[in-house]
Amino acid sequence: MEAPAPAQEPGLRAWGLRAGASRGSVRGTRHPLSFPDRNPMNASSRWLTVAAVLCFVISLLHGAMIFMGPDAYAYFGAPQLGRAEAAGSPVPDLMTAGLVLIFGAFGAYALSGAGRVRRLPLLRVGLAAIGAVFTLRGLFLFVELAGLATGAPIPPRMAVFSLVSLITGIAFLAGTLPRWRALNAEPRALPSA
């Protein structure tokens, strides 16, 4: 007489799933429509999630500048835009609205690279380029710190803005570079419920 087969959750065997397998995992392999990485403990995903949050905060700050008026443009380092805004020009607000969209898109790319939203086109190249842009902007921190040390008339907040940019760039690169090959090889994922 044969021993009965161990109990299995109903329907799992019919779908080719093991007991305890995660969604998107079929017979131990990644399902082609699964997210690139749903493991919240993955360091690359954490770095890219931090980068996304920073991008969304930067986007919100730029959006708030539109409503704060000319003084906000001067405070955040664009006094020429503040003068144009005070003169009634719509150009500063339009440029800032464009930046809101760009920083929002950067955040969406970071979330896509982290596997939290649908895979976006040119993900690998986009993440590397965004990380490089933020990092290069952030390197002005060292010039500003040297200027502050020598007594140059640089507002200390400019060094803070550069530091935030440098941290954002490092977060993008720290999340992207370890997964460089995997980001290119993964199929376009669709969100699952």
GUVORO-742202 format. One record per residue: residue in three letters; chain; x, y negated, z negated of N, C-alpha, C in turn. Coordinates in steps of 0.2 Angstrom, whole numbers, plus 2048, in hexadecimal, padded with zeros to 3 digits. Example, Ala and Ser with C-alpha at 12.3 -4.5 7.8 and 13.67 -1.06 7.14 Angstrom:
<rs>
residuo|cadena|n.c1|n.c2|n.c3|ca.c1|ca.c2|ca.c3|c.c1|c.c2|c.c3
ALA|A|842|81C|7D9|83E|816|7D9|842|810|7D9
SER|A|840|80B|7DD|844|805|7DC|840|800|7D9
</rs>
This chain:
<rs>
residuo|cadena|n.c1|n.c2|n.c3|ca.c1|ca.c2|ca.c3|c.c1|c.c2|c.c3
MET|A|804|806|800|800|800|800|804|7FA|800
GLU|A|803|7F5|804|807|7EF|805|805|7EA|800
ALA|A|80A|7E6|7FD|808|7E0|7F9|805|7DB|7FC
PRO|A|800|7D7|7F9|7FD|7D2|7FD|801|7CC|7FE
ALA|A|800|7C8|803|804|7C3|805|803|7BD|7FF
PRO|A|808|7B9|7FE|807|7B4|7F9|802|7AF|7FB
ALA|A|7FF|7AC|7F6|7FA|7A7|7F8|7FD|7A1|7FB
GLN|A|7F9|79E|800|7FC|799|804|7F6|794|804
GLU|A|7F7|78D|804|7F2|788|804|7EE|789|80B
PRO|A|7E7|789|80A|7E3|78A|810|7E5|786|816
GLY|A|7E6|789|81C|7E7|785|822|7EE|783|824
LEU|A|7F3|784|81F|7FA|782|820|7FD|786|825
ARG|A|7FC|78D|825|7FF|792|829|7FD|790|830
ALA|A|7F6|78F|831|7F3|78E|838|7F6|788|83B
TRP|A|7F9|783|837|7FC|77D|83A|803|77D|83A
GLY|A|806|783|838|80D|784|838|811|780|833
LEU|A|80D|77F|82D|811|77B|828|812|780|822
ARG|A|817|77E|81E|819|782|818|816|77F|813
ALA|A|815|782|80D|812|77F|807|817|77A|805
GLY|A|815|774|803|819|76F|800|81D|76B|806
ALA|A|81B|76D|80C|81F|769|811|81B|762|812
SER|A|81F|75D|813|81D|756|814|819|755|81B
ARG|A|815|750|81B|811|74F|821|816|74D|826
GLY|A|816|74F|82C|81B|74D|831|820|753|832
SER|A|820|758|82D|825|75D|82E|821|763|830
VAL|A|823|766|836|821|76C|839|826|771|839
ARG|A|825|777|836|82A|77C|835|831|77A|834
GLY|A|831|775|82F|838|773|82D|83B|76D|832
THR|A|838|76C|837|83B|766|83C|836|760|83C
ARG|A|839|75B|83E|835|755|83E|830|755|844
HIS|A|82A|753|842|825|752|847|827|74C|84C
PRO|A|826|74D|852|827|747|857|823|741|855
LEU|A|81E|741|852|81A|73B|851|81A|739|849
SER|A|81F|73C|846|820|73A|83F|824|733|83E
PHE|A|824|730|838|828|72A|837|82F|72D|837
PRO|A|834|728|839|83B|72A|839|83D|72C|832
ASP|A|83B|729|82D|83E|72B|826|839|728|821
ARG|A|836|72D|81E|831|72B|819|834|72C|812
ASN|A|83A|72E|811|83D|72F|80B|83F|728|807
PRO|A|83B|727|802|83C|720|7FF|843|720|7FC
MET|A|846|725|7FB|84D|725|7F7|852|724|7FC
ASN|A|851|724|803|856|723|808|859|71C|807
ALA|A|860|71C|806|863|715|806|862|711|80C
SER|A|862|714|812|861|710|818|85A|70C|818
SER|A|855|710|816|84E|70E|816|84E|708|811
ARG|A|851|709|80B|850|704|806|854|6FE|808
TRP|A|85A|6FE|80B|85D|6F8|80E|859|6F4|813
LEU|A|856|6F8|817|851|6F5|81C|84B|6F2|81A
THR|A|848|6F5|814|842|6F2|811|844|6EC|80E
VAL|A|84A|6EC|80A|84C|6E5|807|84D|6E0|80D
ALA|A|850|6E2|812|851|6DD|818|84A|6DB|81A
ALA|A|845|6DF|81B|83E|6DD|81D|83B|6D8|818
VAL|A|83C|6D9|812|839|6D5|80D|83C|6CE|80D
LEU|A|843|6CE|80E|846|6C8|80E|844|6C4|815
CYS|A|843|6C7|81A|841|6C4|820|83A|6C1|820
PHE|A|836|6C5|81C|82F|6C2|81B|82F|6BC|817
VAL|A|833|6BC|812|833|6B7|80D|836|6B0|811
ILE|A|83B|6B1|815|83E|6AC|819|839|6A9|81E
SER|A|835|6AE|821|82F|6AC|825|82A|6A8|822
LEU|A|828|6AA|81C|823|6A6|818|826|69F|816
LEU|A|82C|69F|814|82F|698|812|82F|694|818
HIS|A|830|696|81E|830|692|824|829|690|826
GLY|A|824|695|825|81D|693|826|81B|68D|821
ALA|A|81D|68E|81B|81B|689|816|81E|682|818
MET|A|824|682|81B|827|67C|81D|823|678|821
ILE|A|81F|67B|826|81A|678|82A|815|673|827
PHE|A|813|676|821|80E|672|81D|811|66E|818
MET|A|817|66E|816|81B|66A|811|81D|663|814
GLY|A|81D|663|81B|81F|65C|81E|826|65B|81F
PRO|A|828|655|821|82F|653|823|834|654|81D
ASP|A|832|653|817|837|654|812|83A|65B|811
ALA|A|835|660|813|837|667|813|83D|668|818
TYR|A|83C|665|81E|841|667|823|848|664|821
ALA|A|848|65E|81E|84E|65B|81C|851|65F|816
TYR|A|84D|662|811|84F|666|80C|852|66C|80E
PHE|A|84F|66F|813|852|676|815|857|675|81B
GLY|A|85A|66F|81C|860|66F|820|85E|66C|827
ALA|A|859|66A|829|857|667|82F|854|660|82F
PRO|A|858|65B|82D|856|654|82C|853|651|833
GLN|A|856|653|838|854|651|83F|84D|653|840
LEU|A|84B|659|83E|844|65B|83F|840|658|83B
GLY|A|842|656|835|83E|652|830|83C|64B|833
ARG|A|841|648|836|840|642|839|83B|642|83F
ALA|A|83C|647|843|837|648|848|830|64A|846
GLU|A|830|64D|840|829|64F|83D|826|648|83B
ALA|A|82A|644|837|828|63E|835|825|639|83A
ALA|A|828|63A|840|826|636|846|820|638|849
GLY|A|81E|63E|847|818|641|84A|819|646|850
SER|A|81F|648|851|820|64D|856|81E|654|854
PRO|A|81B|658|858|818|65F|857|81E|664|857
VAL|A|824|662|85A|829|666|85C|82C|66A|855
PRO|A|82D|666|850|830|66A|84A|82B|66F|848
ASP|A|825|66E|847|820|673|845|81F|679|84A
LEU|A|820|678|850|820|67D|855|826|681|855
MET|A|82C|67E|854|832|682|853|832|686|84D
THR|A|82F|683|848|82F|687|841|82A|68D|842
ALA|A|824|68C|845|820|691|846|823|697|84A
GLY|A|827|695|84F|82B|69A|853|830|69E|84E
LEU|A|833|69A|84A|837|69E|845|833|6A2|840
VAL|A|82D|6A0|83E|829|6A5|83A|828|6AB|83E
LEU|A|826|6AB|844|825|6B1|848|82B|6B5|849
ILE|A|831|6B2|84A|837|6B5|84B|839|6B9|845
PHE|A|839|6B6|83F|83B|6B9|839|836|6BE|837
GLY|A|830|6BD|839|82B|6C3|838|82C|6C9|83C
ALA|A|82E|6C8|842|830|6CD|847|836|6D1|844
PHE|A|83B|6CD|841|841|6D0|83E|83F|6D5|838
GLY|A|83A|6D2|834|838|6D6|82F|834|6DD|831
ALA|A|831|6DC|837|82D|6E2|83A|832|6E7|83C
TYR|A|838|6E4|83F|83D|6E9|842|840|6ED|83C
ALA|A|841|6E9|836|844|6EC|830|840|6F2|82E
LEU|A|839|6F0|82D|834|6F5|82B|834|6FB|830
SER|A|835|6FA|836|835|6FF|83B|83B|704|83A
GLY|A|841|701|839|847|704|838|847|708|831
ALA|A|843|706|82C|842|709|826|83D|70F|827
GLY|A|83A|70F|82C|835|715|82D|82E|713|82A
ARG|A|82D|70D|828|827|70B|825|821|709|82A
VAL|A|823|707|830|81E|705|835|820|709|83B
ARG|A|81C|708|840|81D|70B|847|824|709|84A
ARG|A|827|70E|84D|82E|70C|850|82D|707|855
LEU|A|831|702|855|831|6FC|85A|836|6FD|85F
PRO|A|835|6FA|865|839|6FB|86B|840|6F8|869
LEU|A|845|6FB|86C|84C|6F9|86B|84E|6F8|864
LEU|A|84C|6FD|860|84C|6FC|858|854|6FC|856
ARG|A|858|701|859|85F|701|857|863|6FB|859
VAL|A|862|6F8|85F|865|6F2|861|863|6EC|85D
GLY|A|85C|6EC|85D|859|6E6|859|85B|6E6|852
LEU|A|85B|6EB|84E|85E|6EB|847|865|6E9|847
ALA|A|869|6EB|84B|870|6E9|84B|871|6E2|84D
ALA|A|86D|6E0|852|86E|6D9|854|86B|6D4|84E
ILE|A|866|6D6|84B|863|6D2|846|868|6D1|840
GLY|A|86A|6D7|83E|86F|6D7|839|875|6D3|83A
ALA|A|878|6D3|841|87E|6CF|843|87C|6C8|842
VAL|A|876|6C6|844|874|6BF|844|874|6BC|83D
PHE|A|871|6C0|839|870|6BE|832|877|6BE|82E
THR|A|87B|6C3|830|882|6C3|82D|886|6BD|82F
LEU|A|886|6BC|836|88A|6B6|838|888|6B0|835
ARG|A|881|6AF|835|87F|6A9|831|881|6A8|82A
GLY|A|881|6AE|827|883|6AE|820|88A|6AD|81E
LEU|A|88E|6AE|823|895|6AD|823|897|6A6|822
PHE|A|892|6A1|823|893|69A|822|894|699|81A
LEU|A|891|69E|816|892|69D|80F|899|69B|80D
PHE|A|89E|69F|810|8A5|69E|80E|8A7|697|810
VAL|A|8A5|694|815|8A7|68D|817|8A4|688|813
GLU|A|89D|68A|811|89A|685|80C|89D|685|805
LEU|A|89F|68B|803|8A2|68C|7FC|8A8|688|7FC
ALA|A|8AC|689|802|8B3|685|802|8B1|67E|802
GLY|A|8AC|67B|806|8AB|674|806|8A8|672|7FF
LEU|A|8A4|676|7FB|8A2|674|7F5|8A8|674|7F0
ALA|A|8AD|678|7F1|8B3|678|7EC|8B7|672|7ED
THR|A|8B7|670|7F3|8BC|66A|7F5|8B8|663|7F4
GLY|A|8B1|664|7F2|8AE|65E|7F1|8AA|65B|7F7
ALA|A|8A9|65F|7FC|8A6|65C|802|89E|65B|800
PRO|A|89B|657|804|894|655|802|88F|65B|805
ILE|A|890|661|803|88B|666|805|886|668|800
PRO|A|880|667|801|87B|669|7FC|87C|671|7FA
PRO|A|87D|672|7F3|87D|679|7F1|878|67E|7F4
ARG|A|872|67B|7F5|86D|680|7F8|86F|683|7FF
MET|A|873|67F|802|875|682|809|879|688|808
ALA|A|87D|689|803|881|68F|801|87C|694|7FF
VAL|A|876|693|7FC|871|697|7FA|86E|69A|800
PHE|A|86C|696|805|869|698|80B|86E|69D|80F
SER|A|874|69B|80F|879|6A0|812|87A|6A6|80E
LEU|A|87A|6A6|808|87A|6AC|804|874|6B1|806
VAL|A|86E|6AE|806|868|6B2|807|869|6B5|80E
SER|A|86B|6B1|813|86C|6B4|81A|871|6B9|81A
LEU|A|877|6B8|816|87C|6BE|816|879|6C4|813
ILE|A|875|6C3|80E|872|6C9|80A|86E|6CD|80F
THR|A|86A|6C9|813|865|6CC|818|869|6CF|81D
GLY|A|86E|6CC|820|872|6D0|825|875|6D6|823
ILE|A|878|6D6|81D|87B|6DC|81A|876|6E1|819
ALA|A|870|6DF|817|86A|6E4|816|868|6E8|81C
PHE|A|868|6E4|822|866|6E6|828|86C|6EB|82B
LEU|A|872|6E9|82A|878|6ED|82C|879|6F3|828
ALA|A|878|6F3|821|878|6F9|81D|873|6FE|81E
GLY|A|86D|6FB|820|868|700|822|868|703|829
THR|A|86B|6FF|82D|86C|702|834|872|706|836
LEU|A|878|704|834|87E|707|836|87E|70F|834
PRO|A|87C|710|82E|87C|718|82C|878|71C|830
ARG|A|872|719|833|86E|71D|837|86E|71B|83E
TRP|A|874|719|841|874|717|848|872|71C|84D
ARG|A|875|722|84C|873|727|851|86C|729|850
ALA|A|86A|72A|84A|863|72C|849|85E|727|84B
LEU|A|85F|721|84B|85A|71C|84D|859|71C|855
ASN|A|85F|71E|858|85E|71F|860|85B|725|862
ALA|A|85C|72B|85E|859|731|860|852|733|85E
GLU|A|84F|72F|859|848|730|857|843|72E|85C
PRO|A|83E|732|85D|839|730|862|835|72A|85F
ARG|A|831|727|863|82D|721|861|827|724|85C
ALA|A|827|722|856|822|725|852|81C|721|852
LEU|A|816|724|850|810|721|850|80E|722|848
PRO|A|80A|71C|846|809|71D|83F|804|722|83D
SER|A|804|726|838|800|72B|836|7FC|729|830
ALA|A|7F6|72C|82F|7F2|72A|829|7F4|72D|823
</rs>
